[in-house]
Amino acid sequence: MMRYLLAILLCAGPVSAQDFSEGSEAKTWNLYAEAPARFEATVVDILCELTGDCPQDCGDGMRQLGLVRTADNVMVLPMKNSQPAFTGAAAELAPFCNQVIEVDGLLIEDEDLGASNIYLVQRIKAGDADWIKANTWTKKWAERHPEAAGKGPWFRRDPRVNEVIGREGYLGLGPEADETYAEENF
Amino acid sequence: MQNWLKISVILLTGLSAQSAAAAEGTRIKVTGEIIDTWCYYSGVMGGPDAVVGSAHHTCALWCSAGGIPVGLLAEDGTVYTVLKIAKDAQSAGGDTQLSLAAHTVTADGMLYERDGLKYLVVSEVVSDMDIVNPTHEDYGTVPPFSFPEPAQ
């Protein structure tokens, strides 16, 4: 009898510490707690999932999206796309709102910092389509900000970021603090 | 129904109830810094003490504008991933969260927990203490290039 109970409980409970590295082609970022992970998941709007506040388009890239893994129903939080440019994952996943897709990237698990089920998505595969790279954020930003066209990375040209820096300074402590820092460090 | 089957049904019912309860929110008031979660969790820019406060203000702006989730790092070290602030549900690059980058705030809202992470739906920012953590005094700016060398 105990064998049956144990089997049922194992099936019912969340599957923890699974290895999702099989078949992954994720490139390392040399992060302390990274592990390659390729898995199938449903793209969900996290706010919708938790509270029932559910726009049809999952927020069109402006809300954080989750990946509910088919294998164990765990909701993974994709924080980063594949670009080394301070860019998130929501815009990459938004076209697949409420769809089942396959993703490949890096899982971050760091117990000391409370990081659990954190993800950097590098590739996406929807149905029979080929894999696509999760690297479109900067292109989408450029389309939204034609007025900010120019040389250099997006984050040096972003109007909202530059407005805050112009007002609060790079340190966020005001222009005088910036002046003092520059005098002491350059 | 055999006894073992009855016990199984009871246990499974209990587990289902537990899962459902995990989606129910709890009202909390919490004080902490609005941080860039990726740099904090990944260690890509250095240790956790270096990716908060004034040292990381500009990078926090970049990451927030770039759609990386922001978190509220509470005084006890707990990180709450912020999904909404007042009426602004744009948690991937929204204006409200951008305006609070590296600020220490007290937030009143609903806490949701799922799969090892805590999520916060802020109903009200009760107080905004601006940046109170002058980490640049110990770490400079993180990353260093976030403070560009002034033109001569």
Chai-1 contact restraints between the chains, C-beta under 6 A:
chainA,res_idxA,chainB,res_idxB,connection_type,confidence,min_distance_angstrom,max_distance_angstrom,comment,restraint_id
A,M1,B,W4,contact,1.0,0.0,6.0,A-B,restraint_1
A,Y4,B,W4,contact,1.0,0.0,6.0,A-B,restraint_2
A,I8,B,S8,contact,1.0,0.0,6.0,A-B,restraint_3
A,A12,B,L12,contact,1.0,0.0,6.0,A-B,restraint_4
A,A12,B,L15,contact,1.0,0.0,6.0,A-B,restraint_5
A,L31,B,S42,contact,1.0,0.0,6.0,A-B,restraint_6
A,Y32,B,G43,contact,1.0,0.0,6.0,A-B,restraint_7
A,L47,B,L83,contact,1.0,0.0,6.0,A-B,restraint_8
A,L50,B,A23,contact,1.0,0.0,6.0,A-B,restraint_9
A,L50,B,Y112,contact,1.0,0.0,6.0,A-B,restraint_10
A,L50,B,Y119,contact,1.0,0.0,6.0,A-B,restraint_11
A,M62,B,Q90,contact,1.0,0.0,6.0,A-B,restraint_12
A,M62,B,A92,contact,1.0,0.0,6.0,A-B,restraint_13
A,R63,B,S91,contact,1.0,0.0,6.0,A-B,restraint_14
A,R63,B,A92,contact,1.0,0.0,6.0,A-B,restraint_15
A,Q64,B,P69,contact,1.0,0.0,6.0,A-B,restraint_16
A,Q64,B,S91,contact,1.0,0.0,6.0,A-B,restraint_17
A,Q64,B,A92,contact,1.0,0.0,6.0,A-B,restraint_18
A,V74,B,D115,contact,1.0,0.0,6.0,A-B,restraint_19
A,M75,B,R114,contact,1.0,0.0,6.0,A-B,restraint_20
A,M75,B,D115,contact,1.0,0.0,6.0,A-B,restraint_21
A,L77,B,L117,contact,1.0,0.0,6.0,A-B,restraint_22
A,M79,B,W38,contact,1.0,0.0,6.0,A-B,restraint_23
A,M79,B,I68,contact,1.0,0.0,6.0,A-B,restraint_24
A,M79,B,P69,contact,1.0,0.0,6.0,A-B,restraint_25
A,K80,B,W38,contact,1.0,0.0,6.0,A-B,restraint_26
A,F86,B,W62,contact,1.0,0.0,6.0,A-B,restraint_27
A,F86,B,C63,contact,1.0,0.0,6.0,A-B,restraint_28
A,F86,B,G66,contact,1.0,0.0,6.0,A-B,restraint_29
A,T87,B,G66,contact,1.0,0.0,6.0,A-B,restraint_30
A,G88,B,G66,contact,1.0,0.0,6.0,A-B,restraint_31
A,G88,B,G67,contact,1.0,0.0,6.0,A-B,restraint_32
A,G88,B,I68,contact,1.0,0.0,6.0,A-B,restraint_33
A,G88,B,A92,contact,1.0,0.0,6.0,A-B,restraint_34
A,A90,B,G67,contact,1.0,0.0,6.0,A-B,restraint_35
A,A90,B,A92,contact,1.0,0.0,6.0,A-B,restraint_36
A,A91,B,G67,contact,1.0,0.0,6.0,A-B,restraint_37
A,I108,B,Y41,contact,1.0,0.0,6.0,A-B,restraint_38
A,I108,B,S42,contact,1.0,0.0,6.0,A-B,restraint_39
A,L113,B,Y41,contact,1.0,0.0,6.0,A-B,restraint_40
A,G114,B,V79,contact,1.0,0.0,6.0,A-B,restraint_41
A,A115,B,Y41,contact,1.0,0.0,6.0,A-B,restraint_42
A,S116,B,G116,contact,1.0,0.0,6.0,A-B,restraint_43
A,S116,B,L117,contact,1.0,0.0,6.0,A-B,restraint_44
A,N117,B,D115,contact,1.0,0.0,6.0,A-B,restraint_45
A,N117,B,G116,contact,1.0,0.0,6.0,A-B,restraint_46
A,I118,B,Y41,contact,1.0,0.0,6.0,A-B,restraint_47
A,F155,B,W62,contact,1.0,0.0,6.0,A-B,restraint_48
A,D158,B,A65,contact,1.0,0.0,6.0,A-B,restraint_49
A,R160,B,A65,contact,1.0,0.0,6.0,A-B,restraint_50
A,V161,B,L61,contact,1.0,0.0,6.0,A-B,restraint_51
A,V161,B,A65,contact,1.0,0.0,6.0,A-B,restraint_52
A,V164,B,L61,contact,1.0,0.0,6.0,A-B,restraint_53
A,Y170,B,T58,contact,1.0,0.0,6.0,A-B,restraint_54
A,Y170,B,F147,contact,1.0,0.0,6.0,A-B,restraint_55
A,L171,B,S54,contact,1.0,0.0,6.0,A-B,restraint_56
A,L171,B,H57,contact,1.0,0.0,6.0,A-B,restraint_57
A,L171,B,H136,contact,1.0,0.0,6.0,A-B,restraint_58
A,G172,B,S54,contact,1.0,0.0,6.0,A-B,restraint_59
A,G172,B,H57,contact,1.0,0.0,6.0,A-B,restraint_60
A,G172,B,A102,contact,1.0,0.0,6.0,A-B,restraint_61
A,G172,B,I131,contact,1.0,0.0,6.0,A-B,restraint_62
A,L173,B,S54,contact,1.0,0.0,6.0,A-B,restraint_63
A,L173,B,I131,contact,1.0,0.0,6.0,A-B,restraint_64
A,A182,B,P150,contact,1.0,0.0,6.0,A-B,restraint_65
A,F186,B,E149,contact,1.0,0.0,6.0,A-B,restraint_66
